[in-house]
């Protein structure tokens, strides 16, 4: 049984005042990933689950 990895983006460093297009789906998002790239949390979670099968 593998559960999807959930990211913890409650920290303010993952929130930006200005919405930018998500790097995965292109929709506007206030959230930033660890590299400060605009990204929805769910999109980043999906991507990280794709990249690191565990
Ligand atoms: Zn997205």
mmCIF file of the protein (N, C-alpha, C, O) and its ligand, coordinates in Angstrom:
data_MODEL
# 
_entry.id   MODEL 
# 
loop_
_entity.id 
_entity.type 
_entity.pdbx_number_of_molecules 
1 polymer     1 
2 non-polymer 1 
# 
_entity_poly.entity_id                      1 
_entity_poly.type                           'polypeptide(L)' 
_entity_poly.nstd_linkage                   no 
_entity_poly.nstd_monomer                   no 
_entity_poly.pdbx_seq_one_letter_code       
;(UNK)(UNK)(UNK)(UNK)(UNK)(UNK)(UNK)(UNK)(UNK)(UNK)(UNK)(UNK)(UNK)(UNK)(UNK)(UNK)
(UNK)(UNK)(UNK)(UNK)(UNK)(UNK)(UNK)(UNK)(UNK)(UNK)(UNK)(UNK)(UNK)(UNK)(UNK)(UNK)
(UNK)(UNK)(UNK)(UNK)(UNK)(UNK)(UNK)(UNK)(UNK)(UNK)(UNK)(UNK)(UNK)(UNK)(UNK)(UNK)
(UNK)(UNK)(UNK)(UNK)(UNK)(UNK)
;
_entity_poly.pdbx_seq_one_letter_code_can   XXXXXXXXXXXXXXXXXXXXXXXXXXXXXXXXXXXXXXXXXXXXXXXXXXXXXX 
_entity_poly.pdbx_strand_id                 A 
# 
loop_
_entity_poly_seq.entity_id 
_entity_poly_seq.num 
_entity_poly_seq.mon_id 
_entity_poly_seq.hetero 
1 1  UNK n 
1 2  UNK n 
1 3  UNK n 
1 4  UNK n 
1 5  UNK n 
1 6  UNK n 
1 7  UNK n 
1 8  UNK n 
1 9  UNK n 
1 10 UNK n 
1 11 UNK n 
1 12 UNK n 
1 13 UNK n 
1 14 UNK n 
1 15 UNK n 
1 16 UNK n 
1 17 UNK n 
1 18 UNK n 
1 19 UNK n 
1 20 UNK n 
1 21 UNK n 
1 22 UNK n 
1 23 UNK n 
1 24 UNK n 
1 25 UNK n 
1 26 UNK n 
1 27 UNK n 
1 28 UNK n 
1 29 UNK n 
1 30 UNK n 
1 31 UNK n 
1 32 UNK n 
1 33 UNK n 
1 34 UNK n 
1 35 UNK n 
1 36 UNK n 
1 37 UNK n 
1 38 UNK n 
1 39 UNK n 
1 40 UNK n 
1 41 UNK n 
1 42 UNK n 
1 43 UNK n 
1 44 UNK n 
1 45 UNK n 
1 46 UNK n 
1 47 UNK n 
1 48 UNK n 
1 49 UNK n 
1 50 UNK n 
1 51 UNK n 
1 52 UNK n 
1 53 UNK n 
1 54 UNK n 
# 
loop_
_struct_asym.id 
_struct_asym.entity_id 
A 1 
B 2 
# 
loop_
_chem_comp.id 
_chem_comp.type 
_chem_comp.mon_nstd_flag 
UNK 'L-peptide linking' . 
ZN  non-polymer         . 
# 
_pdbx_entity_nonpoly.entity_id   2 
_pdbx_entity_nonpoly.name        ? 
_pdbx_entity_nonpoly.comp_id     ZN 
# 
_pdbx_nonpoly_scheme.asym_id         B 
_pdbx_nonpoly_scheme.entity_id       2 
_pdbx_nonpoly_scheme.mon_id          ZN 
_pdbx_nonpoly_scheme.ndb_seq_num     1 
_pdbx_nonpoly_scheme.pdb_seq_num     101 
_pdbx_nonpoly_scheme.auth_seq_num    101 
_pdbx_nonpoly_scheme.pdb_mon_id      ZN 
_pdbx_nonpoly_scheme.auth_mon_id     ZN 
_pdbx_nonpoly_scheme.pdb_strand_id   A 
_pdbx_nonpoly_scheme.pdb_ins_code    . 
# 
loop_
_atom_site.group_PDB 
_atom_site.id 
_atom_site.type_symbol 
_atom_site.label_atom_id 
_atom_site.label_alt_id 
_atom_site.label_comp_id 
_atom_site.label_asym_id 
_atom_site.label_entity_id 
_atom_site.label_seq_id 
_atom_site.pdbx_PDB_ins_code 
_atom_site.Cartn_x 
_atom_site.Cartn_y 
_atom_site.Cartn_z 
_atom_site.occupancy 
_atom_site.B_iso_or_equiv 
_atom_site.pdbx_formal_charge 
_atom_site.auth_seq_id 
_atom_site.auth_comp_id 
_atom_site.auth_asym_id 
_atom_site.auth_atom_id 
_atom_site.pdbx_PDB_model_num 
ATOM   1   N  N  . UNK A 1 1  ? 0.854  -1.193 0.000   1.00 0.00 ? 1   UNK A N  1 
ATOM   2   C  CA . UNK A 1 1  ? 0.000  0.000  0.000   1.00 0.00 ? 1   UNK A CA 1 
ATOM   3   C  C  . UNK A 1 1  ? 0.887  1.240  0.000   1.00 0.00 ? 1   UNK A C  1 
ATOM   4   O  O  . UNK A 1 1  ? 1.683  1.438  0.918   1.00 0.00 ? 1   UNK A O  1 
ATOM   5   N  N  . UNK A 1 2  ? 0.755  2.051  -1.001  1.00 0.00 ? 2   UNK A N  1 
ATOM   6   C  CA . UNK A 1 2  ? 1.529  3.295  -1.032  1.00 0.00 ? 2   UNK A CA 1 
ATOM   7   C  C  . UNK A 1 2  ? 0.581  4.477  -0.969  1.00 0.00 ? 2   UNK A C  1 
ATOM   8   O  O  . UNK A 1 2  ? -0.328 4.612  -1.788  1.00 0.00 ? 2   UNK A O  1 
ATOM   9   N  N  . UNK A 1 3  ? 0.808  5.320  0.010   1.00 0.00 ? 3   UNK A N  1 
ATOM   10  C  CA . UNK A 1 3  ? -0.029 6.501  0.152   1.00 0.00 ? 3   UNK A CA 1 
ATOM   11  C  C  . UNK A 1 3  ? 0.644  7.687  -0.516  1.00 0.00 ? 3   UNK A C  1 
ATOM   12  O  O  . UNK A 1 3  ? 1.870  7.794  -0.506  1.00 0.00 ? 3   UNK A O  1 
ATOM   13  N  N  . UNK A 1 4  ? -0.139 8.568  -1.089  1.00 0.00 ? 4   UNK A N  1 
ATOM   14  C  CA . UNK A 1 4  ? 0.454  9.756  -1.712  1.00 0.00 ? 4   UNK A CA 1 
ATOM   15  C  C  . UNK A 1 4  ? 1.188  10.600 -0.698  1.00 0.00 ? 4   UNK A C  1 
ATOM   16  O  O  . UNK A 1 4  ? 0.714  10.813 0.418   1.00 0.00 ? 4   UNK A O  1 
ATOM   17  N  N  . UNK A 1 5  ? 2.337  11.072 -1.094  1.00 0.00 ? 5   UNK A N  1 
ATOM   18  C  CA . UNK A 1 5  ? 3.125  11.911 -0.201  1.00 0.00 ? 5   UNK A CA 1 
ATOM   19  C  C  . UNK A 1 5  ? 2.521  13.308 -0.148  1.00 0.00 ? 5   UNK A C  1 
ATOM   20  O  O  . UNK A 1 5  ? 2.347  13.955 -1.181  1.00 0.00 ? 5   UNK A O  1 
ATOM   21  N  N  . UNK A 1 6  ? 2.208  13.762 1.039   1.00 0.00 ? 6   UNK A N  1 
ATOM   22  C  CA . UNK A 1 6  ? 1.620  15.094 1.187   1.00 0.00 ? 6   UNK A CA 1 
ATOM   23  C  C  . UNK A 1 6  ? 2.685  16.084 1.632   1.00 0.00 ? 6   UNK A C  1 
ATOM   24  O  O  . UNK A 1 6  ? 3.468  15.825 2.546   1.00 0.00 ? 6   UNK A O  1 
ATOM   25  N  N  . UNK A 1 7  ? 2.687  17.212 0.963   1.00 0.00 ? 7   UNK A N  1 
ATOM   26  C  CA . UNK A 1 7  ? 3.643  18.256 1.306   1.00 0.00 ? 7   UNK A CA 1 
ATOM   27  C  C  . UNK A 1 7  ? 3.058  19.159 2.384   1.00 0.00 ? 7   UNK A C  1 
ATOM   28  O  O  . UNK A 1 7  ? 1.846  19.358 2.463   1.00 0.00 ? 7   UNK A O  1 
ATOM   29  N  N  . UNK A 1 8  ? 3.935  19.693 3.198   1.00 0.00 ? 8   UNK A N  1 
ATOM   30  C  CA . UNK A 1 8  ? 3.507  20.633 4.230   1.00 0.00 ? 8   UNK A CA 1 
ATOM   31  C  C  . UNK A 1 8  ? 3.926  22.038 3.802   1.00 0.00 ? 8   UNK A C  1 
ATOM   32  O  O  . UNK A 1 8  ? 5.076  22.442 3.972   1.00 0.00 ? 8   UNK A O  1 
ATOM   33  N  N  . UNK A 1 9  ? 2.972  22.762 3.248   1.00 0.00 ? 9   UNK A N  1 
ATOM   34  C  CA . UNK A 1 9  ? 3.266  24.102 2.744   1.00 0.00 ? 9   UNK A CA 1 
ATOM   35  C  C  . UNK A 1 9  ? 2.568  25.159 3.578   1.00 0.00 ? 9   UNK A C  1 
ATOM   36  O  O  . UNK A 1 9  ? 2.239  26.235 3.079   1.00 0.00 ? 9   UNK A O  1 
ATOM   37  N  N  . UNK A 1 10 ? 2.343  24.853 4.851   1.00 0.00 ? 10  UNK A N  1 
ATOM   38  C  CA . UNK A 1 10 ? 1.687  25.848 5.683   1.00 0.00 ? 10  UNK A CA 1 
ATOM   39  C  C  . UNK A 1 10 ? 2.618  27.009 6.014   1.00 0.00 ? 10  UNK A C  1 
ATOM   40  O  O  . UNK A 1 10 ? 2.175  28.098 6.378   1.00 0.00 ? 10  UNK A O  1 
ATOM   41  N  N  . UNK A 1 11 ? 3.925  26.751 5.880   1.00 0.00 ? 11  UNK A N  1 
ATOM   42  C  CA . UNK A 1 11 ? 4.893  27.801 6.181   1.00 0.00 ? 11  UNK A CA 1 
ATOM   43  C  C  . UNK A 1 11 ? 4.725  28.982 5.223   1.00 0.00 ? 11  UNK A C  1 
ATOM   44  O  O  . UNK A 1 11 ? 4.419  28.801 4.044   1.00 0.00 ? 11  UNK A O  1 
ATOM   45  N  N  . UNK A 1 12 ? 4.928  30.178 5.739   1.00 0.00 ? 12  UNK A N  1 
ATOM   46  C  CA . UNK A 1 12 ? 4.717  31.372 4.920   1.00 0.00 ? 12  UNK A CA 1 
ATOM   47  C  C  . UNK A 1 12 ? 5.687  31.457 3.754   1.00 0.00 ? 12  UNK A C  1 
ATOM   48  O  O  . UNK A 1 12 ? 5.419  32.167 2.785   1.00 0.00 ? 12  UNK A O  1 
ATOM   49  N  N  . UNK A 1 13 ? 6.802  30.753 3.826   1.00 0.00 ? 13  UNK A N  1 
ATOM   50  C  CA . UNK A 1 13 ? 7.766  30.809 2.731   1.00 0.00 ? 13  UNK A CA 1 
ATOM   51  C  C  . UNK A 1 13 ? 7.203  30.193 1.460   1.00 0.00 ? 13  UNK A C  1 
ATOM   52  O  O  . UNK A 1 13 ? 7.751  30.393 0.376   1.00 0.00 ? 13  UNK A O  1 
ATOM   53  N  N  . UNK A 1 14 ? 6.110  29.446 1.586   1.00 0.00 ? 14  UNK A N  1 
ATOM   54  C  CA . UNK A 1 14 ? 5.497  28.836 0.408   1.00 0.00 ? 14  UNK A CA 1 
ATOM   55  C  C  . UNK A 1 14 ? 4.354  29.677 -0.136  1.00 0.00 ? 14  UNK A C  1 
ATOM   56  O  O  . UNK A 1 14 ? 3.663  29.266 -1.069  1.00 0.00 ? 14  UNK A O  1 
ATOM   57  N  N  . UNK A 1 15 ? 4.157  30.845 0.441   1.00 0.00 ? 15  UNK A N  1 
ATOM   58  C  CA . UNK A 1 15 ? 3.050  31.700 0.013   1.00 0.00 ? 15  UNK A CA 1 
ATOM   59  C  C  . UNK A 1 15 ? 3.592  33.014 -0.523  1.00 0.00 ? 15  UNK A C  1 
ATOM   60  O  O  . UNK A 1 15 ? 4.400  33.670 0.134   1.00 0.00 ? 15  UNK A O  1 
ATOM   61  N  N  . UNK A 1 16 ? 3.156  33.396 -1.701  1.00 0.00 ? 16  UNK A N  1 
ATOM   62  C  CA . UNK A 1 16 ? 3.544  34.675 -2.287  1.00 0.00 ? 16  UNK A CA 1 
ATOM   63  C  C  . UNK A 1 16 ? 2.311  35.530 -2.506  1.00 0.00 ? 16  UNK A C  1 
ATOM   64  O  O  . UNK A 1 16 ? 1.225  35.017 -2.777  1.00 0.00 ? 16  UNK A O  1 
ATOM   65  N  N  . UNK A 1 17 ? 2.490  36.853 -2.386  1.00 0.00 ? 17  UNK A N  1 
ATOM   66  C  CA . UNK A 1 17 ? 1.349  37.757 -2.522  1.00 0.00 ? 17  UNK A CA 1 
ATOM   67  C  C  . UNK A 1 17 ? 0.836  37.792 -3.957  1.00 0.00 ? 17  UNK A C  1 
ATOM   68  O  O  . UNK A 1 17 ? -0.350 38.013 -4.201  1.00 0.00 ? 17  UNK A O  1 
ATOM   69  N  N  . UNK A 1 18 ? 1.745  37.572 -4.897  1.00 0.00 ? 18  UNK A N  1 
ATOM   70  C  CA . UNK A 1 18 ? 1.373  37.698 -6.308  1.00 0.00 ? 18  UNK A CA 1 
ATOM   71  C  C  . UNK A 1 18 ? 1.162  36.327 -6.943  1.00 0.00 ? 18  UNK A C  1 
ATOM   72  O  O  . UNK A 1 18 ? 2.064  35.491 -6.906  1.00 0.00 ? 18  UNK A O  1 
ATOM   73  N  N  . UNK A 1 19 ? -0.002 36.083 -7.519  1.00 0.00 ? 19  UNK A N  1 
ATOM   74  C  CA . UNK A 1 19 ? -0.236 34.805 -8.176  1.00 0.00 ? 19  UNK A CA 1 
ATOM   75  C  C  . UNK A 1 19 ? 0.525  34.704 -9.495  1.00 0.00 ? 19  UNK A C  1 
ATOM   76  O  O  . UNK A 1 19 ? 0.576  35.657 -10.272 1.00 0.00 ? 19  UNK A O  1 
ATOM   77  N  N  . UNK A 1 20 ? 1.112  33.535 -9.733  1.00 0.00 ? 20  UNK A N  1 
ATOM   78  C  CA . UNK A 1 20 ? 1.815  33.278 -10.985 1.00 0.00 ? 20  UNK A CA 1 
ATOM   79  C  C  . UNK A 1 20 ? 1.324  31.941 -11.542 1.00 0.00 ? 20  UNK A C  1 
ATOM   80  O  O  . UNK A 1 20 ? 0.778  31.120 -10.805 1.00 0.00 ? 20  UNK A O  1 
ATOM   81  N  N  . UNK A 1 21 ? 1.522  31.723 -12.864 1.00 0.00 ? 21  UNK A N  1 
ATOM   82  C  CA . UNK A 1 21 ? 1.072  30.465 -13.452 1.00 0.00 ? 21  UNK A CA 1 
ATOM   83  C  C  . UNK A 1 21 ? 1.812  29.268 -12.866 1.00 0.00 ? 21  UNK A C  1 
ATOM   84  O  O  . UNK A 1 21 ? 3.041  29.258 -12.796 1.00 0.00 ? 21  UNK A O  1 
ATOM   85  N  N  . UNK A 1 22 ? 1.070  28.286 -12.458 1.00 0.00 ? 22  UNK A N  1 
ATOM   86  C  CA . UNK A 1 22 ? 1.647  27.052 -11.940 1.00 0.00 ? 22  UNK A CA 1 
ATOM   87  C  C  . UNK A 1 22 ? 2.552  26.416 -12.989 1.00 0.00 ? 22  UNK A C  1 
ATOM   88  O  O  . UNK A 1 22 ? 2.212  26.362 -14.171 1.00 0.00 ? 22  UNK A O  1 
ATOM   89  N  N  . UNK A 1 23 ? 3.722  25.930 -12.534 1.00 0.00 ? 23  UNK A N  1 
ATOM   90  C  CA . UNK A 1 23 ? 4.669  25.347 -13.494 1.00 0.00 ? 23  UNK A CA 1 
ATOM   91  C  C  . UNK A 1 23 ? 4.158  24.022 -14.063 1.00 0.00 ? 23  UNK A C  1 
ATOM   92  O  O  . UNK A 1 23 ? 4.680  23.543 -15.069 1.00 0.00 ? 23  UNK A O  1 
ATOM   93  N  N  . UNK A 1 24 ? 3.153  23.432 -13.434 1.00 0.00 ? 24  UNK A N  1 
ATOM   94  C  CA . UNK A 1 24 ? 2.662  22.132 -13.889 1.00 0.00 ? 24  UNK A CA 1 
ATOM   95  C  C  . UNK A 1 24 ? 1.404  22.263 -14.746 1.00 0.00 ? 24  UNK A C  1 
ATOM   96  O  O  . UNK A 1 24 ? 1.316  21.663 -15.818 1.00 0.00 ? 24  UNK A O  1 
ATOM   97  N  N  . UNK A 1 25 ? 0.426  23.051 -14.275 1.00 0.00 ? 25  UNK A N  1 
ATOM   98  C  CA . UNK A 1 25 ? -0.848 23.112 -14.983 1.00 0.00 ? 25  UNK A CA 1 
ATOM   99  C  C  . UNK A 1 25 ? -1.130 24.478 -15.587 1.00 0.00 ? 25  UNK A C  1 
ATOM   100 O  O  . UNK A 1 25 ? -2.067 24.621 -16.373 1.00 0.00 ? 25  UNK A O  1 
ATOM   101 N  N  . UNK A 1 26 ? -0.334 25.490 -15.233 1.00 0.00 ? 26  UNK A N  1 
ATOM   102 C  CA . UNK A 1 26 ? -0.503 26.797 -15.841 1.00 0.00 ? 26  UNK A CA 1 
ATOM   103 C  C  . UNK A 1 26 ? -1.553 27.669 -15.186 1.00 0.00 ? 26  UNK A C  1 
ATOM   104 O  O  . UNK A 1 26 ? -1.715 28.831 -15.559 1.00 0.00 ? 26  UNK A O  1 
ATOM   105 N  N  . UNK A 1 27 ? -2.266 27.128 -14.219 1.00 0.00 ? 27  UNK A N  1 
ATOM   106 C  CA . UNK A 1 27 ? -3.273 27.923 -13.521 1.00 0.00 ? 27  UNK A CA 1 
ATOM   107 C  C  . UNK A 1 27 ? -2.629 28.843 -12.514 1.00 0.00 ? 27  UNK A C  1 
ATOM   108 O  O  . UNK A 1 27 ? -1.543 28.545 -12.016 1.00 0.00 ? 27  UNK A O  1 
ATOM   109 N  N  . UNK A 1 28 ? -3.272 29.957 -12.199 1.00 0.00 ? 28  UNK A N  1 
ATOM   110 C  CA . UNK A 1 28 ? -2.698 30.916 -11.257 1.00 0.00 ? 28  UNK A CA 1 
ATOM   111 C  C  . UNK A 1 28 ? -2.625 30.347 -9.851  1.00 0.00 ? 28  UNK A C  1 
ATOM   112 O  O  . UNK A 1 28 ? -3.564 29.706 -9.379  1.00 0.00 ? 28  UNK A O  1 
ATOM   113 N  N  . UNK A 1 29 ? -1.505 30.587 -9.189  1.00 0.00 ? 29  UNK A N  1 
ATOM   114 C  CA . UNK A 1 29 ? -1.350 30.110 -7.823  1.00 0.00 ? 29  UNK A CA 1 
ATOM   115 C  C  . UNK A 1 29 ? -0.491 31.057 -7.001  1.00 0.00 ? 29  UNK A C  1 
ATOM   116 O  O  . UNK A 1 29 ? 0.459  31.650 -7.512  1.00 0.00 ? 29  UNK A O  1 
ATOM   117 N  N  . UNK A 1 30 ? -0.829 31.193 -5.732  1.00 0.00 ? 30  UNK A N  1 
ATOM   118 C  CA . UNK A 1 30 ? -0.012 31.973 -4.802  1.00 0.00 ? 30  UNK A CA 1 
ATOM   119 C  C  . UNK A 1 30 ? 1.107  31.122 -4.213  1.00 0.00 ? 30  UNK A C  1 
ATOM   120 O  O  . UNK A 1 30 ? 2.022  31.652 -3.582  1.00 0.00 ? 30  UNK A O  1 
ATOM   121 N  N  . UNK A 1 31 ? 1.044  29.843 -4.407  1.00 0.00 ? 31  UNK A N  1 
ATOM   122 C  CA . UNK A 1 31 ? 1.985  28.955 -3.721  1.00 0.00 ? 31  UNK A CA 1 
ATOM   123 C  C  . UNK A 1 31 ? 3.293  28.823 -4.490  1.00 0.00 ? 31  UNK A C  1 
ATOM   124 O  O  . UNK A 1 31 ? 3.339  28.945 -5.714  1.00 0.00 ? 31  UNK A O  1 
ATOM   125 N  N  . UNK A 1 32 ? 4.354  28.569 -3.728  1.00 0.00 ? 32  UNK A N  1 
ATOM   126 C  CA . UNK A 1 32 ? 5.680  28.357 -4.324  1.00 0.00 ? 32  UNK A CA 1 
ATOM   127 C  C  . UNK A 1 32 ? 6.246  27.049 -3.790  1.00 0.00 ? 32  UNK A C  1 
ATOM   128 O  O  . UNK A 1 32 ? 6.019  26.676 -2.639  1.00 0.00 ? 32  UNK A O  1 
ATOM   129 N  N  . UNK A 1 33 ? 6.993  26.357 -4.659  1.00 0.00 ? 33  UNK A N  1 
ATOM   130 C  CA . UNK A 1 33 ? 7.600  25.119 -4.182  1.00 0.00 ? 33  UNK A CA 1 
ATOM   131 C  C  . UNK A 1 33 ? 8.940  25.430 -3.502  1.00 0.00 ? 33  UNK A C  1 
ATOM   132 O  O  . UNK A 1 33 ? 9.273  26.593 -3.279  1.00 0.00 ? 33  UNK A O  1 
ATOM   133 N  N  . UNK A 1 34 ? 9.696  24.388 -3.177  1.00 0.00 ? 34  UNK A N  1 
ATOM   134 C  CA . UNK A 1 34 ? 10.937 24.605 -2.425  1.00 0.00 ? 34  UNK A CA 1 
ATOM   135 C  C  . UNK A 1 34 ? 11.953 25.415 -3.222  1.00 0.00 ? 34  UNK A C  1 
ATOM   136 O  O  . UNK A 1 34 ? 12.838 26.044 -2.641  1.00 0.00 ? 34  UNK A O  1 
ATOM   137 N  N  . UNK A 1 35 ? 11.835 25.405 -4.532  1.00 0.00 ? 35  UNK A N  1 
ATOM   138 C  CA . UNK A 1 35 ? 12.745 26.194 -5.373  1.00 0.00 ? 35  UNK A CA 1 
ATOM   139 C  C  . UNK A 1 35 ? 12.141 27.556 -5.704  1.00 0.00 ? 35  UNK A C  1 
ATOM   140 O  O  . UNK A 1 35 ? 12.663 28.285 -6.547  1.00 0.00 ? 35  UNK A O  1 
ATOM   141 N  N  . UNK A 1 36 ? 11.043 27.893 -5.040  1.00 0.00 ? 36  UNK A N  1 
ATOM   142 C  CA . UNK A 1 36 ? 10.354 29.171 -5.241  1.00 0.00 ? 36  UNK A CA 1 
ATOM   143 C  C  . UNK A 1 36 ? 9.717  29.255 -6.616  1.00 0.00 ? 36  UNK A C  1 
ATOM   144 O  O  . UNK A 1 36 ? 9.464  30.356 -7.106  1.00 0.00 ? 36  UNK A O  1 
ATOM   145 N  N  . UNK A 1 37 ? 9.451  28.129 -7.248  1.00 0.00 ? 37  UNK A N  1 
ATOM   146 C  CA . UNK A 1 37 ? 8.724  28.133 -8.508  1.00 0.00 ? 37  UNK A CA 1 
ATOM   147 C  C  . UNK A 1 37 ? 7.230  28.085 -8.206  1.00 0.00 ? 37  UNK A C  1 
ATOM   148 O  O  . UNK A 1 37 ? 6.803  27.374 -7.297  1.00 0.00 ? 37  UNK A O  1 
ATOM   149 N  N  . UNK A 1 38 ? 6.435  28.836 -8.961  1.00 0.00 ? 38  UNK A N  1 
ATOM   150 C  CA . UNK A 1 38 ? 4.996  28.797 -8.726  1.00 0.00 ? 38  UNK A CA 1 
ATOM   151 C  C  . UNK A 1 38 ? 4.445  27.402 -8.989  1.00 0.00 ? 38  UNK A C  1 
ATOM   152 O  O  . UNK A 1 38 ? 4.727  26.793 -10.022 1.00 0.00 ? 38  UNK A O  1 
ATOM   153 N  N  . UNK A 1 39 ? 3.666  26.910 -8.053  1.00 0.00 ? 39  UNK A N  1 
ATOM   154 C  CA . UNK A 1 39 ? 3.158  25.554 -8.184  1.00 0.00 ? 39  UNK A CA 1 
ATOM   155 C  C  . UNK A 1 39 ? 2.010  25.338 -7.206  1.00 0.00 ? 39  UNK A C  1 
ATOM   156 O  O  . UNK A 1 39 ? 2.098  25.716 -6.038  1.00 0.00 ? 39  UNK A O  1 
ATOM   157 N  N  . UNK A 1 40 ? 0.931  24.725 -7.695  1.00 0.00 ? 40  UNK A N  1 
ATOM   158 C  CA . UNK A 1 40 ? -0.106 24.308 -6.769  1.00 0.00 ? 40  UNK A CA 1 
ATOM   159 C  C  . UNK A 1 40 ? 0.440  23.193 -5.886  1.00 0.00 ? 40  UNK A C  1 
ATOM   160 O  O  . UNK A 1 40 ? 1.300  22.416 -6.301  1.00 0.00 ? 40  UNK A O  1 
ATOM   161 N  N  . UNK A 1 41 ? -0.072 23.131 -4.673  1.00 0.00 ? 41  UNK A N  1 
ATOM   162 C  CA . UNK A 1 41 ? 0.373  22.074 -3.770  1.00 0.00 ? 41  UNK A CA 1 
ATOM   163 C  C  . UNK A 1 41 ? 0.037  20.701 -4.354  1.00 0.00 ? 41  UNK A C  1 
ATOM   164 O  O  . UNK A 1 41 ? 0.873  19.798 -4.351  1.00 0.00 ? 41  UNK A O  1 
ATOM   165 N  N  . UNK A 1 42 ? -1.173 20.552 -4.846  1.00 0.00 ? 42  UNK A N  1 
ATOM   166 C  CA . UNK A 1 42 ? -1.581 19.246 -5.373  1.00 0.00 ? 42  UNK A CA 1 
ATOM   167 C  C  . UNK A 1 42 ? -0.758 18.871 -6.596  1.00 0.00 ? 42  UNK A C  1 
ATOM   168 O  O  . UNK A 1 42 ? -0.436 17.698 -6.790  1.00 0.00 ? 42  UNK A O  1 
ATOM   169 N  N  . UNK A 1 43 ? -0.412 19.862 -7.429  1.00 0.00 ? 43  UNK A N  1 
ATOM   170 C  CA . UNK A 1 43 ? 0.395  19.584 -8.618  1.00 0.00 ? 43  UNK A CA 1 
ATOM   171 C  C  . UNK A 1 43 ? 1.788  19.124 -8.213  1.00 0.00 ? 43  UNK A C  1 
ATOM   172 O  O  . UNK A 1 43 ? 2.318  18.167 -8.778  1.00 0.00 ? 43  UNK A O  1 
ATOM   173 N  N  . UNK A 1 44 ? 2.385  19.805 -7.234  1.00 0.00 ? 44  UNK A N  1 
ATOM   174 C  CA . UNK A 1 44 ? 3.719  19.436 -6.769  1.00 0.00 ? 44  UNK A CA 1 
ATOM   175 C  C  . UNK A 1 44 ? 3.694  18.063 -6.111  1.00 0.00 ? 44  UNK A C  1 
ATOM   176 O  O  . UNK A 1 44 ? 4.632  17.279 -6.257  1.00 0.00 ? 44  UNK A O  1 
ATOM   177 N  N  . UNK A 1 45 ? 2.624  17.779 -5.394  1.00 0.00 ? 45  UNK A N  1 
ATOM   178 C  CA . UNK A 1 45 ? 2.525  16.470 -4.752  1.00 0.00 ? 45  UNK A CA 1 
ATOM   179 C  C  . UNK A 1 45 ? 2.453  15.372 -5.798  1.00 0.00 ? 45  UNK A C  1 
ATOM   180 O  O  . UNK A 1 45 ? 3.091  14.327 -5.673  1.00 0.00 ? 45  UNK A O  1 
ATOM   181 N  N  . UNK A 1 46 ? 1.664  15.629 -6.828  1.00 0.00 ? 46  UNK A N  1 
ATOM   182 C  CA . UNK A 1 46 ? 1.562  14.642 -7.894  1.00 0.00 ? 46  UNK A CA 1 
ATOM   183 C  C  . UNK A 1 46 ? 2.915  14.443 -8.565  1.00 0.00 ? 46  UNK A C  1 
ATOM   184 O  O  . UNK A 1 46 ? 3.319  13.313 -8.837  1.00 0.00 ? 46  UNK A O  1 
ATOM   185 N  N  . UNK A 1 47 ? 3.610  15.543 -8.829  1.00 0.00 ? 47  UNK A N  1 
ATOM   186 C  CA . UNK A 1 47 ? 4.896  15.467 -9.504  1.00 0.00 ? 47  UNK A CA 1 
ATOM   187 C  C  . UNK A 1 47 ? 5.912  14.721 -8.644  1.00 0.00 ? 47  UNK A C  1 
ATOM   188 O  O  . UNK A 1 47 ? 6.660  13.886 -9.150  1.00 0.00 ? 47  UNK A O  1 
ATOM   189 N  N  . UNK A 1 48 ? 5.941  15.017 -7.353  1.00 0.00 ? 48  UNK A N  1 
ATOM   190 C  CA . UNK A 1 48 ? 6.924  14.370 -6.492  1.00 0.00 ? 48  UNK A CA 1 
ATOM   191 C  C  . UNK A 1 48 ? 6.598  12.886 -6.345  1.00 0.00 ? 48  UNK A C  1 
ATOM   192 O  O  . UNK A 1 48 ? 7.502  12.060 -6.213  1.00 0.00 ? 48  UNK A O  1 
ATOM   193 N  N  . UNK A 1 49 ? 5.327  12.551 -6.367  1.00 0.00 ? 49  UNK A N  1 
ATOM   194 C  CA . UNK A 1 49 ? 4.969  11.141 -6.296  1.00 0.00 ? 49  UNK A CA 1 
ATOM   195 C  C  . UNK A 1 49 ? 5.360  10.411 -7.569  1.00 0.00 ? 49  UNK A C  1 
ATOM   196 O  O  . UNK A 1 49 ? 5.721  9.234  -7.535  1.00 0.00 ? 49  UNK A O  1 
ATOM   197 N  N  . UNK A 1 50 ? 5.283  11.126 -8.706  1.00 0.00 ? 50  UNK A N  1 
ATOM   198 C  CA . UNK A 1 50 ? 5.684  10.523 -9.968  1.00 0.00 ? 50  UNK A CA 1 
ATOM   199 C  C  . UNK A 1 50 ? 7.181  10.293 -10.007 1.00 0.00 ? 50  UNK A C  1 
ATOM   200 O  O  . UNK A 1 50 ? 7.659  9.276  -10.510 1.00 0.00 ? 50  UNK A O  1 
ATOM   201 N  N  . UNK A 1 51 ? 7.928  11.277 -9.455  1.00 0.00 ? 51  UNK A N  1 
ATOM   202 C  CA . UNK A 1 51 ? 9.389  11.211 -9.578  1.00 0.00 ? 51  UNK A CA 1 
ATOM   203 C  C  . UNK A 1 51 ? 10.000 10.243 -8.576  1.00 0.00 ? 51  UNK A C  1 
ATOM   204 O  O  . UNK A 1 51 ? 11.007 9.602  -8.880  1.00 0.00 ? 51  UNK A O  1 
ATOM   205 N  N  . UNK A 1 52 ? 9.417  10.122 -7.396  1.00 0.00 ? 52  UNK A N  1 
ATOM   206 C  CA . UNK A 1 52 ? 10.028 9.279  -6.375  1.00 0.00 ? 52  UNK A CA 1 
ATOM   207 C  C  . UNK A 1 52 ? 9.056  8.206  -5.928  1.00 0.00 ? 52  UNK A C  1 
ATOM   208 O  O  . UNK A 1 52 ? 8.370  8.353  -4.917  1.00 0.00 ? 52  UNK A O  1 
ATOM   209 N  N  . UNK A 1 53 ? 9.003  7.118  -6.696  1.00 0.00 ? 53  UNK A N  1 
ATOM   210 C  CA . UNK A 1 53 ? 8.115  6.026  -6.283  1.00 0.00 ? 53  UNK A CA 1 
ATOM   211 C  C  . UNK A 1 53 ? 8.624  5.355  -5.014  1.00 0.00 ? 53  UNK A C  1 
ATOM   212 O  O  . UNK A 1 53 ? 9.736  4.827  -4.986  1.00 0.00 ? 53  UNK A O  1 
ATOM   213 N  N  . UNK A 1 54 ? 7.820  5.376  -3.984  1.00 0.00 ? 54  UNK A N  1 
ATOM   214 C  CA . UNK A 1 54 ? 8.214  4.756  -2.728  1.00 0.00 ? 54  UNK A CA 1 
ATOM   215 C  C  . UNK A 1 54 ? 7.020  4.031  -2.148  1.00 0.00 ? 54  UNK A C  1 
ATOM   216 O  O  . UNK A 1 54 ? 7.123  3.429  -1.079  1.00 0.00 ? 54  UNK A O  1 
HETATM 217 ZN ZN . ZN  B 2 .  ? -1.132 23.485 -10.839 1.00 0.00 ? 101 ZN  A ZN 1 
# 
